[in-house]
């Protein structure tokens, strides 16, 4: 069984190397409530067999890399019964606060943290949220759903998507594939022209690609690639051999690229997943994503967008110390684009941020994307 991104076990190994080398034994400096307290971790995931399996992998990886079980006695399997979400979230929040937990690790589920974060705010509890590269936590879409006063600047972790905020902000392969097959509306008989709103809004259902098309493409891509790379004798063994011998490639929201900050793909023998490196990000409610999206809420990169296959020393291809990329992508206000601010009638305003302003410090380099 292949996955289009990375496997749960791979994500657990990458995350464990990051947490154990960068965070464990240090102060919870990104929590305004526990900034002077040595980090104390808890692990939370839904009571599903696949989440439990990845949770076991993560605990084993942490014991190996940290030399101890940082989640000892603080592992929470919560119900996936939506009618219990609010009450259970409150119960968990009370227990976490009483136990002095400073830093939360969530696995495999972007939905129920929505309720739990609200409950944590209600209990006056504001820990660090140290997200794993699972469950789409590392996408702007998900981070924008959470209570911003609760997660601003203390929501961070590892992403293996590479591109900022998840899938990027510009049109990419999914959009172009849709547009190639949706050029003239059968309803209005007008051309679908993506260069203007009017060119798309005359029949938005037909002309505009569905928001889920990114997930559709990256879900089906391994199947298409496997058929192509299997050669003339199409069978499961040859599909796997073909996929495992694809050369290392950086692949972002716009497809294959030479840009160093995109995700590195390279399955290799014995692997059944594609993405093999990760980078650290931190959520900023007062940041604006770059054009053409320009929405409130985006990410900064505390470690200059450097990619690792394992922390702290295994830098990914193209990111070695002394390379041209090693310090080239450190954040700076100089990278802020003109007319900085959220755009669109459905967007919020800078006054809606927790700080009341749109922030520009440490803004990531974006002009290359």
C-alpha positions in Angstrom: 0.0 0.0 0.0 1.5 3.3 -1.1 0.7 6.8 0.3 1.0 9.9 -1.8 2.9 11.9 0.9 4.8 10.2 3.6 4.0 7.2 5.9 2.9 7.5 9.5 6.1 5.8 10.6 8.3 8.1 8.5 6.5 11.1 9.9 6.9 9.8 13.4 10.7 9.3 12.9 11.2 12.8 11.4 9.1 14.4 14.2 10.9 12.5 17.0 14.3 13.6 15.7 13.1 17.2 15.7 11.5 17.2 19.1 14.3 15.4 20.8 17.1 17.6 19.4 15.4 21.0 19.4 12.8 21.0 22.2 13.1 18.4 25.0 14.8 19.6 28.2 14.3 23.3 27.2 11.9 26.0 28.3 8.5 26.2 26.6 9.5 29.5 25.2 6.7 29.8 22.7 3.9 29.6 25.2 3.1 32.9 26.9 1.8 30.9 29.9 4.7 28.5 30.3 7.7 30.4 28.8 9.8 29.9 32.0 8.8 26.2 32.5 10.7 23.2 31.2 8.7 21.4 28.6 6.4 18.7 29.6 4.7 16.8 26.7 1.4 15.0 26.1 0.3 13.0 23.1 -3.2 13.1 21.7 -4.9 11.2 18.9 -8.3 9.7 18.0 -9.2 6.1 19.2 -8.8 4.7 15.7 -6.5 1.7 15.0 -4.4 3.6 12.4 -3.8 6.5 14.8 -3.0 4.1 17.6 -0.4 2.4 15.4 1.3 5.6 14.5 1.1 6.7 18.1 3.0 3.6 19.1 5.6 4.2 16.4 6.0 7.8 17.6 6.5 6.7 21.3 9.1 4.2 20.2 10.9 6.7 18.1 10.9 9.3 20.9 12.3 6.7 23.4 15.0 5.9 20.9 16.0 9.6 20.0 15.3 11.2 23.4 16.5 8.4 25.6 13.3 8.4 27.6 9.5 8.5 27.2 8.5 12.1 27.1 4.8 11.2 27.1 4.9 8.9 30.1 1.4 8.7 31.6 0.2 11.5 29.3 -1.2 9.8 26.2 -4.9 10.6 25.4 -7.0 8.6 23.0 -10.1 10.6 22.5 -13.5 9.6 21.1 -14.5 10.3 17.5 -18.1 10.7 18.5 -18.8 14.3 17.5 -21.5 14.6 20.2 -18.9 14.1 22.9 -16.3 16.4 21.4 -17.0 19.5 23.5 -17.4 17.7 26.9 -14.4 15.5 26.3 -12.3 18.4 25.2 -13.1 20.2 28.4 -12.2 17.1 30.5 -8.9 16.7 28.7 -8.1 20.4 29.0 -8.6 20.3 32.8 -6.3 17.2 33.1 -3.6 18.8 31.0 -3.6 22.0 32.9 -3.6 20.3 36.3 -0.7 18.2 35.2 1.3 21.2 34.1 1.6 20.0 30.5 3.3 22.7 28.4 3.4 21.2 25.0 0.9 19.1 23.0 1.6 16.6 20.2 -1.4 15.9 18.1 -1.6 13.0 15.6 -3.7 12.1 12.5 -6.8 14.3 13.1 -7.4 18.0 12.2 -11.0 18.0 13.3 -11.3 17.3 17.0 -8.5 19.6 18.0 -10.9 22.4 16.8 -13.1 21.6 19.8 -10.3 20.9 22.2 -8.5 24.2 21.5 -11.7 26.1 22.2 -12.1 24.1 25.5 -8.5 24.8 26.4 -9.1 28.5 25.9 -12.1 28.3 28.1 -10.0 26.8 30.9 -7.4 29.6 30.6 -4.9 27.1 29.4 -2.5 28.1 26.6 0.2 25.5 25.9 2.5 25.1 22.9 1.0 23.2 20.0 3.8 21.1 18.5 2.2 19.6 15.4 3.3 16.4 13.7 3.5 16.2 9.9 0.2 14.2 9.8 -3.4 15.2 9.6 -3.0 18.3 7.4 -2.1 20.3 10.6 0.6 21.9 8.5 -1.7 23.6 6.0 -3.0 27.2 6.2 -6.5 25.9 5.7 -6.5 23.9 8.9 -4.5 26.5 11.0 -7.0 29.2 10.0 -9.8 27.1 11.4 -8.4 27.1 15.0 -9.0 29.8 17.5 -6.4 32.4 16.6 -6.1 34.0 20.0 -5.2 30.5 21.3 -2.6 29.4 18.7 -0.9 32.6 17.4 2.9 32.1 17.6 2.6 29.1 19.9 1.5 26.8 17.1 4.4 25.2 15.3 6.0 22.0 14.3 7.3 20.0 11.3 5.8 20.0 7.8 6.8 17.6 5.1 4.9 19.4 2.4 7.8 21.8 1.9 5.8 24.7 0.4 4.6 27.4 2.7 1.5 26.7 4.7 0.8 23.4 3.0 0.3 23.4 -0.7 1.3 27.0 -1.6 -0.7 29.9 -2.8 -0.3 29.9 -6.6 -2.1 27.9 -9.4 -0.4 24.6 -9.9 -0.8 21.3 -11.6 -4.2 20.5 -10.2 -5.6 23.9 -11.5 -4.0 23.6 -14.9 -5.3 20.0 -15.4 -8.8 21.2 -14.6 -8.6 24.2 -16.9 -7.2 22.2 -19.8 -10.5 20.1 -19.8 -12.8 23.0 -18.8 -12.1 25.7 -21.4 -15.6 26.7 -22.6 -18.7 26.6 -20.5 -21.5 24.4 -21.9 -24.0 26.6 -20.0 -22.9 30.1 -21.1 -20.8 29.1 -24.2 -18.2 31.6 -23.0 -14.5 30.9 -22.6 -13.3 30.1 -19.1 -10.6 32.8 -18.7 -8.5 32.5 -15.5 -6.9 35.9 -16.1 -10.0 37.7 -14.6 -12.9 37.1 -12.2 -15.4 37.9 -15.0 -13.8 35.2 -17.1 -14.5 32.6 -14.5 -17.6 33.8 -12.7 -20.0 33.5 -15.7 -20.1 29.8 -14.8 -18.0 29.2 -11.6 -19.3 25.7 -11.1 -17.7 24.6 -14.5 -14.8 27.0 -14.9 -13.4 27.1 -11.3 -11.6 24.0 -10.1 -13.1 22.6 -6.9 -11.1 23.3 -3.7 -10.6 19.6 -3.2 -8.8 19.1 -6.5 -5.4 19.4 -5.0 -6.1 16.4 -2.7 -7.7 14.6 -5.7 -4.5 15.0 -7.8 -2.0 14.0 -5.1 -4.2 11.1 -4.2 -4.3 9.7 -7.7 -0.8 10.7 -8.8 1.0 7.6 -7.3 -1.4 5.3 -9.2 -0.8 7.1 -12.5 2.9 7.2 -11.9 3.0 3.6 -10.9 1.3 2.5 -14.1 3.8 4.6 -16.2 6.9 3.5 -14.3 6.0 -0.2 -14.2 7.0 -0.7 -17.8 5.3 -3.1 -20.3 4.6 -5.8 -17.7 2.0 -4.1 -15.4 1.8 -5.9 -12.1 2.1 -4.8 -8.4 5.7 -5.8 -8.1 6.8 -3.8 -11.1 4.7 -0.8 -10.0 6.6 -0.8 -6.7 10.0 -1.3 -8.3 9.2 1.6 -10.7 8.1 4.0 -8.0 11.1 3.1 -5.8 13.5 4.0 -8.6 12.2 7.4 -9.5 15.1 9.8 -9.1 15.0 12.3 -6.2 12.8 15.2 -7.2 11.6 18.3 -5.5 7.9 18.7 -6.0 5.8 21.7 -4.9 2.3 23.1 -5.5 3.2 23.9 -9.1 4.8 20.5 -9.9 8.4 19.4 -10.2 10.8 22.3 -9.5 14.5 23.2 -8.8 13.4 25.4 -5.9 15.0 24.1 -2.7 12.1 24.7 -0.4 9.7 22.3 -2.1 9.2 18.7 -0.7 11.9 16.2 -1.6 10.5 13.0 -3.2 12.5 9.9 -3.3 11.0 6.6 -2.2 14.0 4.2 -2.5 14.1 0.5 -1.8 11.9 -0.6 1.0 9.9 2.6 1.1 6.2 2.9 0.2 5.9 6.7 0.4 7.4 9.6 -1.4 8.3 12.7 0.8 11.5 12.2 2.7 12.4 15.5 4.2 10.8 18.1 6.5 11.2 21.7 7.7 10.1 23.6 10.8 7.3 26.2 10.6 5.5 28.5 13.1 2.0 29.8 12.7 1.5 33.6 12.6 -2.1 34.9 12.8 -0.9 38.4 11.9 1.0 37.3 8.7 -0.6 37.7 5.3 0.0 34.9 2.7 1.6 36.2 -0.6 -0.3 36.9 -3.7 -2.5 35.8 -5.3 -4.0 34.4 -2.1 -3.3 37.3 0.3 -5.3 35.9 3.2 -4.9 36.5 6.9 -2.8 33.9 8.7 0.3 32.3 7.4 3.7 30.9 8.5 7.2 31.9 9.4 10.2 29.6 9.3 12.3 29.9 12.5 15.1 27.9 10.9 15.4 29.6 7.5 13.3 27.0 5.7 16.2 24.5 6.1 15.2 21.0 5.2 16.2 17.9 7.1 15.8 14.2 6.6 16.6 13.9 10.3 17.3 16.5 12.9 19.8 17.8 14.0 22.5 17.0 11.5 21.1 15.3 8.4 20.3 18.3 6.2 18.4 17.4 3.0 19.9 17.6 -0.5 20.8 21.2 -1.4 20.7 22.5 2.2 24.1 21.6 3.5 26.1 24.0 5.7 28.0 26.3 3.5 25.6 25.9 0.6 24.0 28.9 -1.1 20.6 27.9 0.4 21.7 27.5 4.0 21.1 31.1 5.0 19.3 32.4 1.8 15.8 31.9 3.1 15.9 33.4 6.5 12.9 35.7 7.2 13.1 39.4 6.9 10.6 42.4 6.6 12.3 43.1 3.2 10.4 40.2 1.7 7.0 41.7 2.4 5.1 42.3 -0.9 3.6 45.7 -1.9 0.1 46.5 -0.6 0.6 44.1 2.2 -2.7 43.2 3.8 -5.6 40.8 3.4 -7.6 41.1 0.2 -11.1 40.0 -0.9 -14.6 40.7 0.4 -14.7 37.5 2.4 -11.4 38.1 4.2 -10.7 39.5 7.6 -8.8 42.7 8.4 -5.6 43.4 10.3 -7.6 44.6 13.2 -9.0 41.0 13.6 -5.5 39.6 14.5 -4.7 38.8 18.1 -2.1 41.7 18.1 -4.6 44.0 16.2 -2.1 44.6 13.4 -0.6 42.8 10.4 2.9 41.8 11.3 6.0 41.8 9.0 8.9 40.8 11.2 10.7 37.6 10.0 8.4 37.4 6.9 9.6 34.5 4.7 11.3 35.0 1.4 8.5 34.5 -1.2 9.6 36.1 -4.5 11.0 32.9 -5.9 7.9 30.8 -5.6 
